[in-house]
């Protein structure tokens, strides 16, 4: 995200040189960014610190689950503070291609290390609901119900019907269950006899 069209052009040009990167959106202020992140999954965000009204640093602090972020700015005084927020790297303008590639390689290295270790403790899933990629917080899911080739995901504020396999939702299984029910946030859900034994084995 950057409020300067010229800066967007430079980043677009650099991104084209890295085959693993796919540009999905350009935002020019914090509101556009928040609205996009609310509805779409993003793995890596390039964020300018010096933004009108809400600075890039303020935006990063306010995001509940920010994507991995590489900060960009013309000023170096924010470098130390930026690393306090877990940013991948800090790019000073003008951003040269060689430095850009170094920053993105650092992002890929971090991602690979996390994938090689235990499963990422990701706090959300991304599903396609109504033809739109939608981000759903795991803590917000009350239960998921199989509907043949679809799954109903019920959250505290909305219900989604998505084309998804039950195995892709394994990480959302609840921690407590009874003989014939699963308890989720004090809500008891029935467990069909066909899947009861599988559920017990899965939760052992």
C-alpha positions in Angstrom: 0.0 0.0 0.0 1.3 3.4 -1.0 -0.3 6.8 -1.7 2.2 7.6 -4.5 1.5 6.2 -8.0 5.2 6.4 -8.9 6.0 4.1 -5.9 3.3 1.7 -7.1 4.9 1.6 -10.5 8.4 0.8 -9.0 7.0 -2.0 -6.9 5.0 -3.4 -9.8 8.1 -3.5 -11.9 10.1 -5.2 -9.2 7.4 -7.8 -8.5 7.4 -8.8 -12.2 11.0 -10.0 -11.7 10.1 -12.4 -8.9 8.1 -15.3 -10.4 6.8 -16.5 -7.0 5.1 -13.2 -6.4 1.6 -12.4 -7.7 0.2 -8.9 -7.4 -3.4 -9.1 -6.3 -4.3 -5.6 -5.3 -3.0 -2.0 -5.1 -4.3 0.3 -2.3 -3.7 4.0 -1.9 -4.8 4.5 1.7 -5.5 2.7 4.9 -9.2 2.4 4.4 -8.8 0.7 1.1 -6.3 -1.7 2.6 -8.4 -2.6 5.6 -11.5 -3.2 3.4 -9.5 -5.5 1.1 -7.8 -7.5 3.8 -11.1 -8.0 5.5 -12.4 -10.0 2.5 -9.3 -11.4 0.8 -6.3 -13.5 1.8 -2.9 -11.9 1.5 0.4 -13.6 2.2 2.7 -10.6 1.8 2.0 -6.9 2.0 4.3 -4.0 0.9 3.3 -1.1 3.2 4.5 2.5 3.0 4.9 4.1 6.4 4.2 7.7 5.4 0.5 7.7 4.6 -2.1 10.5 4.9 -4.5 10.4 7.9 -3.4 6.9 9.1 0.2 6.1 8.8 1.4 2.7 7.7 2.8 2.0 11.2 -0.6 2.9 12.8 -2.4 0.6 10.3 0.0 -2.3 11.1 -0.6 -1.9 14.8 -4.3 -1.9 14.3 -4.6 -5.0 12.2 -5.7 -8.1 14.2 -4.0 -10.6 11.9 -1.8 -8.7 9.5 -0.1 -10.5 6.7 3.6 -10.7 6.6 4.8 -7.2 5.8 7.7 -5.4 4.1 7.7 -1.7 5.0 8.8 1.0 2.5 9.6 4.6 3.2 12.0 7.4 2.3 13.0 7.9 5.9 15.2 5.6 8.0 14.2 6.7 11.5 11.4 4.2 11.7 13.6 1.2 11.1 14.0 0.0 14.7 10.4 0.5 15.6 9.3 -1.4 12.5 11.0 -4.6 13.6 9.1 -4.4 16.9 6.0 -5.3 14.9 7.5 -8.4 13.3 8.0 -7.0 9.8 9.9 -9.1 7.3 12.1 -6.2 6.1 12.4 -2.5 5.7 13.1 -0.9 2.3 14.3 2.6 1.9 13.2 4.6 -1.2 14.3 4.6 -3.9 14.0 0.9 -3.8 16.5 -0.8 -6.0 15.7 -4.2 -7.5 18.6 -6.0 -5.8 17.5 -4.8 -2.4 13.9 -5.7 -3.2 14.9 -9.3 -4.2 16.9 -9.6 -0.9 13.7 -8.6 1.1 11.5 -11.0 -0.8 14.0 -13.9 -0.4 13.9 -13.2 3.4 10.1 -13.6 3.2 10.4 -16.9 1.4 13.0 -18.1 3.8 10.8 -17.3 6.8 7.8 -19.1 5.1 9.8 -22.2 4.3 11.2 -22.5 7.9 7.7 -22.3 9.3 6.4 -24.9 6.8 9.3 -27.2 7.6 8.6 -27.1 11.4 5.3 -27.7 13.1 2.1 -26.6 11.3 1.6 -22.9 11.2 -0.6 -21.8 14.1 -2.8 -19.9 11.6 -5.7 -18.1 13.2 -7.9 -18.1 10.2 -9.0 -20.0 7.1 -9.9 -18.7 3.7 -12.9 -20.1 1.8 -14.8 -19.2 -1.3 -18.4 -18.3 -0.4 -20.7 -16.9 -3.0 -17.8 -16.7 -5.5 -15.8 -14.5 -3.2 -12.6 -15.5 -1.2 -13.6 -14.9 2.4 -11.4 -14.9 5.5 -12.9 -16.6 8.5 -11.3 -16.3 12.0 -11.0 -19.8 13.6 -12.0 -18.3 17.0 -15.2 -17.0 15.4 -16.3 -20.4 14.1 -19.1 -22.0 16.2 -19.5 -25.2 14.2 -19.2 -26.7 10.7 -21.8 -29.1 9.2 -21.3 -31.4 6.3 -23.9 -31.0 3.5 -22.7 -33.6 1.0 -20.4 -31.7 -1.4 -20.6 -28.6 0.7 -20.1 -27.5 4.3 -22.0 -25.0 6.3 -19.7 -22.9 8.5 -21.6 -21.1 11.2 -19.8 -18.2 12.9 -20.9 -15.9 15.7 -22.3 -13.4 13.1 -22.8 -15.1 9.8 -23.3 -18.5 8.1 -21.3 -19.5 5.0 -22.1 -22.4 2.6 -18.8 -23.3 1.0 -17.4 -26.0 -1.3 -14.9 -27.6 1.0 -13.9 -31.1 2.2 -14.2 -32.0 5.9 -10.5 -32.9 6.0 -9.7 -29.2 5.2 -11.5 -28.2 8.4 -9.8 -30.8 10.7 -7.9 -28.1 12.5 -11.2 -26.5 13.6 -12.4 -29.6 15.5 -13.5 -28.8 19.1 -11.6 -29.9 22.2 -14.5 -31.4 24.1 -17.1 -34.0 23.2 -19.6 -36.3 24.9 -21.0 -39.7 24.0 -23.3 -38.4 21.2 -22.5 -34.8 21.0 -19.7 -32.3 20.4 -19.6 -29.2 22.7 -18.6 -26.0 21.0 -18.7 -22.8 23.1 -21.4 -24.3 25.3 -23.4 -25.4 22.2 -24.0 -29.1 22.0 -24.0 -30.5 18.4 -25.1 -34.1 17.6 -22.6 -36.5 16.0 -23.9 -38.9 13.5 -23.3 -42.6 14.2 -21.4 -43.0 10.9 -18.7 -40.5 12.0 -18.8 -40.9 15.7 -16.0 -43.5 15.9 -13.8 -41.6 13.5 -14.3 -38.4 15.5 -13.4 -40.2 18.8 -10.2 -41.6 17.1 -9.3 -38.2 15.7 -9.6 -36.5 19.1 -7.7 -39.1 21.1 
